[in-house]
Amino acid sequence: MWRDESVTYQVAHRELPHIWHLLGEVDAVHGLYYLLMKAVFTVWDGGLVALRLPSVLATALAAAGVAAIALRLTGARAAVFSGAVFAVVPMVQHYAQEGRSYALVCAAVTWACYLLLRGVEGGGARIWAGYAGMLLVACWLHEFAILVLAAHGVTLLRSAAAPAARRAWLIASGSVGAGVLPLAMVSAGQAERQLGWLGRPGLGTWLLFFAVSAAGWACARALPLLPEGRQGQPGQREGGQERERGREQPEQPERPELPEQISQPPGSAVGATALALPLLVVPAGLLMTVSLVKPWYVDRYVLYGMTGLALLLGICLARVTEPVVLGRLLPRRPARIAAVCGCAAGLLAVLLPWSLLVRSPESRKDDVVAVADAVREVAGPGDAVLFMPSRRREWLLSFPEVRAGVEDLALRQGPAASATLQGTELPADEIRRRILAADRIIAITDPEGQPLDVFRGEAVKRETLDAHFRRCEPVRVHGAQVVVHVRSGSCGAPD
């Protein structure tokens, strides 16, 4: 469990009035998720399993949604491949087992995409109401989900949607915007405290975005070149010609088709590329562009873009593995078997290390469980603790039994009482006085080499410890270190 998950855990264990007061000060963007997790822990206080279970279930639901979209667009083979691709994408796996809202947002957006298809194909008011409701839930789980409306707008522009469907989408989109407006107004006032730590996207972030977008674009360009094989339906477009079983059609001049027109069943106004490529590119691209002025971009905020990537890759894989395609590329059966086995082995070699990594503490910025264990190991009766900087108090907030064994020297008011995430601290002079009154202090700090906070209270902590205490050998854990400071005596834990 890392510090963001710890925030979920400790906020979800507060009383409802305390959660309400907190959301008025900070983290309103996660308010609905905290209330959901409050309900989960009320029903079953299952620790880390209960914390992560909603994300696991949401990821399974999202994978089912990806498969449902592919089934509607292309066929059963593409549905199986697309759902499987989504489930093994490393970024999806990462947030599938994290106690935050992003997997739930992805699931809601994915099913909203499915309802968009239904609506454009002639769905009535109930379908469009479901679409608006699903997106509204996604936006209240995290308001950057509203960027998917821009992607869907591009989808409709690139599709043969009827005017009535476009009007219905505009009404649904307006309803979503109006519904999320109260949250946007509250969270706008909290944005600086919420996102002030973010920097502008660096070169590596841009290169990764362009690489993933290029992969999606390459799949989109490849789709028209790959025959649909048996999963094409009678009368469906295939290679620019119309075919029916049991009867040859007169040769017709081939008409070039746009990529977004490929992979759509008869009567469908939306093709795979028209839906999937904007979903992959537009939300992330918009947020990154805005972040050049207001740094708000983190890849997890647009996790739902992986739905678009999974659709494009899955449909391409379905086409490539069609018997007619494999037969042309590899006429001999042993060669086909060897190629399939080789590809499977290659994918396993690439994906298995990623899958193992995202399930380890090293895939996160820190490990609050390891920090708590380290404090438990070095702490003794009468020991005090300092969090340097104060926001690192989060590392112990989910472990009240550990906090109860040490005195928090700088704490003025606890998180729940102060309607904050990490509590408030005493004035710098009072912190100094309390440090000087202690004999043995456990400092919980960032790893060496991290920037030091310039606030006076943090400077006073460092200066007083350096001037009046002896620093013992630090206990280093992932993303943190626990350092005992003694005025006199040994560094070992007292009996």
C-alpha positions in Angstrom: 0.0 0.0 0.0 1.4 3.4 -0.9 0.5 6.8 0.3 -2.4 7.6 -2.0 -4.0 4.3 -1.1 -3.4 5.2 2.6 -5.4 8.4 2.0 -8.3 6.3 0.7 -8.1 4.0 3.7 -7.9 6.6 6.4 -10.5 8.9 4.9 -13.0 6.0 4.3 -12.7 5.2 8.0 -13.7 8.6 9.1 -17.2 9.5 10.2 -19.5 10.9 7.5 -19.6 14.5 9.0 -15.7 14.5 9.0 -15.6 13.3 5.4 -18.1 16.0 4.4 -16.0 18.7 6.1 -12.8 17.4 4.4 -14.4 17.6 1.0 -15.2 21.2 1.6 -11.5 21.9 2.0 -9.7 19.5 -0.2 -10.1 16.3 -2.3 -13.7 17.1 -3.5 -12.7 15.5 -6.8 -12.6 12.1 -5.0 -15.6 12.6 -2.8 -17.9 10.1 -4.4 -15.2 7.5 -4.4 -14.5 8.1 -0.6 -18.2 7.6 0.1 -18.3 4.4 -1.9 -15.3 3.1 0.0 -16.9 4.2 3.3 -19.8 1.9 2.3 -17.4 -0.9 1.5 -15.6 -0.8 4.8 -18.9 -0.5 6.7 -20.1 -3.7 5.1 -16.7 -5.5 5.4 -13.6 -4.0 7.0 -11.3 -6.3 5.1 -8.1 -4.2 5.1 -6.0 -4.1 1.9 -8.2 -6.7 0.2 -11.4 -4.7 0.7 -9.5 -1.5 -0.3 -8.5 -2.9 -3.7 -11.5 -5.2 -4.4 -13.6 -2.4 -6.1 -10.8 -1.6 -8.5 -10.3 -5.3 -9.4 -14.0 -5.7 -10.0 -14.2 -2.5 -12.0 -11.3 -3.6 -14.2 -13.1 -6.9 -14.9 -16.2 -4.9 -15.8 -14.2 -2.6 -18.0 -12.7 -5.6 -19.8 -16.2 -7.0 -20.4 -17.2 -3.6 -21.8 -14.3 -3.6 -24.2 -15.3 -7.0 -25.4 -18.9 -5.9 -25.7 -17.9 -2.9 -27.9 -15.7 -5.1 -30.1 -18.5 -7.7 -30.4 -20.9 -5.0 -31.6 -18.3 -3.4 -34.0 -16.8 -6.5 -35.5 -17.5 -9.9 -34.1 -16.8 -12.6 -31.4 -13.1 -13.1 -32.3 -12.3 -9.4 -32.0 -14.3 -9.3 -28.7 -12.1 -12.1 -27.2 -8.9 -10.5 -28.3 -9.8 -6.9 -27.3 -11.0 -7.9 -23.8 -7.8 -10.0 -23.3 -5.5 -7.2 -24.6 -7.2 -4.7 -22.2 -6.6 -7.0 -19.3 -2.9 -7.5 -19.9 -2.0 -3.8 -20.7 0.5 -3.0 -17.9 -1.1 0.4 -17.1 -4.5 -1.3 -16.7 -3.0 -4.0 -14.4 -1.3 -1.3 -12.3 -4.5 0.4 -11.4 -6.6 -2.8 -11.3 -4.9 -3.5 -7.9 -4.8 0.0 -6.5 -7.2 1.5 -4.0 -8.1 4.6 -5.9 -10.9 5.6 -8.3 -9.2 5.3 -11.7 -10.3 1.8 -12.5 -13.9 2.6 -11.7 -13.7 5.7 -13.9 -12.3 3.5 -16.7 -15.2 1.0 -16.4 -17.8 3.8 -16.4 -16.3 5.5 -19.5 -16.0 2.1 -21.3 -19.6 1.3 -20.8 -20.6 4.8 -21.8 -18.8 4.2 -25.1 -20.9 1.1 -25.6 -24.1 3.0 -24.9 -22.9 5.7 -27.4 -22.8 3.0 -30.1 -26.3 1.8 -29.1 -27.5 5.4 -29.2 -26.1 6.2 -32.6 -27.5 3.0 -34.0 -31.0 4.2 -33.3 -31.3 3.8 -29.5 -34.1 5.7 -27.8 -34.2 8.1 -24.9 -33.5 5.4 -22.4 -30.1 4.6 -24.1 -29.1 8.2 -24.2 -30.2 8.7 -20.6 -28.1 5.7 -19.6 -25.1 7.2 -21.6 -25.4 10.5 -19.8 -25.9 8.8 -16.4 -22.8 6.6 -16.9 -20.7 9.5 -17.9 -22.0 11.6 -15.0 -21.0 8.8 -12.6 -17.5 8.7 -14.2 -17.1 12.5 -13.9 -18.1 12.5 -10.2 -15.6 9.7 -9.6 -13.0 11.9 -11.3 -14.0 15.0 -13.2 -11.3 14.6 -15.9 -13.5 11.9 -17.3 -15.4 14.7 -19.0 -12.7 14.9 -21.6 -14.2 11.8 -23.1 -16.9 14.0 -24.5 -14.3 15.6 -26.8 -13.3 12.2 -28.0 -17.0 11.2 -28.7 -17.5 14.5 -30.5 -14.7 13.6 -32.9 -16.2 10.2 -33.2 -19.5 11.6 -34.4 -17.8 14.0 -36.7 -16.0 11.1 -38.4 -19.0 8.9 -38.6 -22.3 8.6 -40.5 -24.4 9.4 -37.5 -27.9 10.6 -38.2 -28.8 14.2 -37.3 -31.2 12.9 -34.7 -28.4 11.0 -33.0 -26.1 14.0 -33.1 -28.8 16.1 -31.4 -29.4 13.5 -28.8 -25.7 13.3 -28.1 -25.5 17.1 -27.7 -28.4 17.0 -25.2 -26.8 14.2 -23.2 -23.4 16.0 -23.2 -25.0 19.2 -22.0 -26.7 17.2 -19.2 -23.4 15.7 -18.2 -21.7 19.2 -18.2 -24.5 20.6 -16.1 -24.4 17.7 -13.7 -20.7 17.9 -13.1 -20.7 21.7 -12.8 -21.1 21.8 -9.0 -18.2 19.5 -8.5 -16.1 21.6 -10.9 -16.8 24.8 -9.1 -15.8 23.3 -5.7 -12.7 21.6 -7.0 -11.5 24.6 -9.0 -11.0 26.4 -5.7 -9.0 23.4 -4.4 -6.9 22.9 -7.6 -3.8 24.6 -6.4 -3.6 22.6 -3.2 -4.7 19.4 -5.1 -2.4 19.6 -8.1 0.2 22.2 -7.2 2.8 19.5 -6.9 2.6 18.6 -10.6 5.1 19.8 -13.2 4.6 20.3 -16.9 4.8 17.1 -19.0 8.5 16.3 -19.8 10.1 15.0 -23.0 9.7 11.4 -21.8 6.0 11.9 -21.2 5.5 13.4 -24.7 7.5 10.7 -26.4 5.4 8.0 -24.6 2.2 9.7 -25.6 3.3 9.9 -29.3 4.5 6.3 -29.2 1.2 4.9 -27.9 -0.8 7.2 -30.3 1.4 6.0 -33.2 0.7 2.4 -32.3 -3.0 3.1 -32.3 -2.8 5.0 -35.6 -0.8 2.1 -37.2 -3.5 -0.3 -36.2 -6.2 2.0 -37.6 -4.3 2.2 -40.9 -3.8 -1.6 -41.0 -7.4 -2.5 -40.5 -8.5 -1.7 -44.1 -5.7 -4.0 -45.4 -6.8 -7.0 -43.4 -9.7 -9.1 -44.6 -12.4 -9.9 -42.1 -12.6 -13.6 -42.9 -15.4 -15.5 -41.5 -16.4 -13.0 -38.8 -17.6 -10.6 -41.5 -21.4 -10.8 -41.9 -23.3 -11.3 -45.2 -23.6 -8.0 -47.1 -20.9 -6.4 -44.9 -18.1 -4.4 -46.6 -15.0 -6.4 -47.1 -12.1 -5.1 -49.2 -14.3 -2.5 -50.8 -16.7 -5.0 -52.3 -20.1 -6.4 -51.3 -20.4 -10.2 -51.0 -23.1 -12.6 -50.3 -22.8 -16.3 -49.5 -23.5 -18.8 -52.3 -23.6 -16.1 -55.0 -20.9 -14.2 -56.8 -21.5 -10.6 -57.4 -20.5 -8.8 -60.6 -17.1 -7.1 -60.2 -17.5 -3.5 -59.2 -14.9 -0.8 -59.2 -13.2 -0.6 -55.8 -14.0 2.5 -53.8 -11.5 3.7 -51.2 -12.9 3.6 -47.7 -11.9 5.6 -44.7 -10.3 3.6 -41.9 -13.2 4.6 -39.6 -15.6 3.0 -42.0 -14.0 -0.4 -41.6 -15.1 -3.0 -39.0 -18.7 -1.8 -38.6 -21.7 -4.2 -38.9 -24.5 -3.5 -41.3 -26.5 -0.5 -40.3 -23.8 0.8 -37.9 -22.9 4.4 -38.2 -19.7 4.1 -36.2 -16.6 2.1 -37.1 -13.9 0.8 -34.8 -11.3 3.4 -35.7 -13.8 6.3 -35.4 -14.5 5.3 -31.8 -11.2 3.9 -30.6 -8.6 6.2 -32.0 -10.1 9.5 -30.6 -10.6 7.8 -27.3 -6.9 6.9 -27.2 -5.6 10.2 -28.4 -8.0 13.1 -27.6 -8.4 13.1 -23.8 -4.7 12.6 -23.1 -3.7 15.0 -25.8 -6.0 17.7 -24.5 -4.9 17.3 -20.9 -1.2 17.4 -21.8 -1.7 20.5 -24.0 -3.5 22.3 -21.1 -0.7 21.2 -18.8 1.7 23.3 -20.8 -0.1 26.2 -19.1 -1.7 24.6 -16.0 0.2 21.4 -15.0 -2.7 19.0 -14.5 -1.6 15.9 -16.4 -1.0 12.5 -14.8 -1.5 9.4 -17.0 -3.9 7.8 -14.6 -6.3 10.7 -15.0 -7.0 9.4 -18.5 -6.6 5.7 -17.9 -9.7 5.1 -19.9 -7.8 5.8 -23.1 -6.5 2.3 -22.8 -9.9 1.1 -23.9 -9.3 2.6 -27.3 -5.8 1.0 -27.6 -7.2 -2.4 -26.6 -10.0 -2.2 -29.2 -7.5 -1.3 -32.0 -5.0 -3.9 -31.0 -7.6 -6.6 -30.4 -9.4 -6.1 -33.7 -6.1 -6.1 -35.6 -5.1 -9.4 -33.8 -8.4 -10.9 -34.7 -7.9 -10.1 -38.3 -4.3 -11.3 -38.4 -5.2 -14.6 -36.8 -8.0 -15.3 -39.3 -7.3 -18.6 -41.0 -7.5 -16.9 -44.4 -4.8 -14.5 -43.4 -2.5 -17.1 -41.7 -3.0 -19.3 -44.7 -1.7 -16.7 -47.1 1.2 -15.7 -44.9 2.2 -19.2 -43.8 0.8 -21.9 -46.1 2.4 -24.8 -44.1 0.7 -25.8 -40.9 3.9 -26.4 -38.9 5.0 -22.9 -39.8 1.7 -21.5 -38.5 2.0 -23.4 -35.2 5.6 -22.3 -34.8 4.7 -18.7 -35.5 1.8 -18.8 -33.0 4.0 -20.4 -30.3 6.8 -17.9 -31.0 4.5 -14.9 -30.7 3.0 -16.3 -27.5 6.5 -16.8 -26.0 7.5 -13.3 -27.0 4.5 -11.7 -25.5 5.0 -13.7 -22.3 8.6 -12.6 -22.1 7.6 -9.0 -22.5 4.5 -8.9 -20.3 5.4 -11.2 -17.5 8.1 -9.0 -16.0 5.7 -6.0 -16.2 3.0 -8.0 -14.6 5.2 -9.0 -11.7 6.6 -5.5 -11.3 3.2 -3.8 -11.0 2.3 -6.2 -8.3 5.4 -5.3 -6.2 5.8 -2.4 -3.8 8.6 -1.1 -6.0 6.1 -0.1 -8.7 4.8 2.6 -6.3 6.5 5.7 -5.0 6.6 4.4 -1.5 5.4 1.6 0.8 3.5 2.7 3.9 3.4 -0.9 5.3 7.2 -1.0 5.2 7.4 2.4 6.9 5.1 1.3 9.7 7.0 -1.9 10.2 10.3 0.0 10.4 8.8 2.4 13.0 7.4 -0.6 15.0 10.9 -2.1 15.0 12.8 0.9 16.3 10.3 2.5 18.6 10.3 2.1 22.3 8.4 3.4 25.3 8.4 7.2 25.5 9.8 7.7 22.0 8.6 10.7 20.0 8.2 11.0 16.2 8.6 13.8 13.7 7.4 13.7 10.1 9.7 15.6 7.8 8.0 17.0 5.9 4.6 17.1 7.7 2.7 15.6 4.7 4.6 12.3 5.4 2.4 11.8 8.4 0.2 10.0 5.9 2.7 7.0 6.2 1.4 6.2 9.6 -2.2 7.4 9.5 -3.5 4.0 8.4 -1.7 2.3 11.3 -3.3 3.8 14.5 -1.7 1.1 16.7 1.8 2.3 15.6 1.0 6.0 16.0 -0.4 5.3 19.5 3.0 4.0 20.6 4.9 7.3 19.8 4.3 10.9 20.6 3.7 13.1 17.5 5.7 16.2 18.6 4.6 18.6 15.9 0.9 17.7 15.7 -1.5 20.5 16.6 -4.8 19.0 15.3 -5.5 15.6 13.8 -6.7 15.0 10.2 -10.4 14.4 11.0 -10.7 17.3 13.5 -8.9 19.7 11.2 -10.8 18.6 8.0 -7.4 18.0 6.3 -5.7 14.9 4.9 -2.6 15.0 7.2 -3.6 17.2 10.1 -2.1 20.6 11.1 1.1 21.3 12.9 2.2 23.6 15.8 4.1 26.9 15.2 7.8 26.5 14.5 8.8 27.9 18.0 6.6 25.4 19.8 7.9 22.6 17.7 11.4 23.5 18.6 10.5 23.6 22.3 9.0 20.2 22.2 11.9 18.7 20.3 14.3 20.0 23.0 12.2 18.4 25.7 12.5 15.0 24.2 15.4 12.5 24.6 14.8 10.1 21.7 13.1 11.1 18.4 12.2 9.0 15.4 12.3 11.1 12.2 10.3 9.8 9.2 11.7 11.4 6.1 12.0 11.2 2.4 15.0 9.3 0.9 18.3 11.1 0.7 18.6 13.4 -2.2 15.0 14.6 -2.3 14.4 18.4 -2.2 14.0 19.8 1.3 10.9 21.9 2.2 11.7 25.5 2.8 8.8 26.2 5.2 10.0 27.5 8.6 8.5 24.7 10.6 10.4 22.1 8.5 13.7 24.1 8.7 13.3 24.3 12.5 12.9 20.5 12.7 16.1 19.9 10.7 18.2 22.5 12.5 17.2 21.5 16.0 17.8 17.8 15.4 21.2 18.5 13.8 22.3 20.9 16.6 21.1 18.9 19.7 20.8 15.2 18.7 23.0 12.5 17.4 21.8 10.9 14.2 21.8 7.1 14.2 22.0 4.8 11.2 18.8 5.2 9.1 16.5 2.3 8.3 15.9 2.6 4.6 12.7 1.3 3.0 11.2 1.8 -0.4 10.5 5.5 -0.8 11.3 6.5 2.7 13.8 6.3 5.6 13.3 6.1 9.4 16.0 7.8 11.4 16.4 7.6 15.1 17.9 10.7 16.8 19.2 10.4 20.4 20.4 13.1 22.8 22.4 10.5 24.8 22.6 6.8 25.1 22.6 4.1 22.4 20.7 4.0 19.2 19.1 0.7 19.8 15.4 0.5 20.8 15.0 0.9 24.6 13.5 -1.9 26.5 
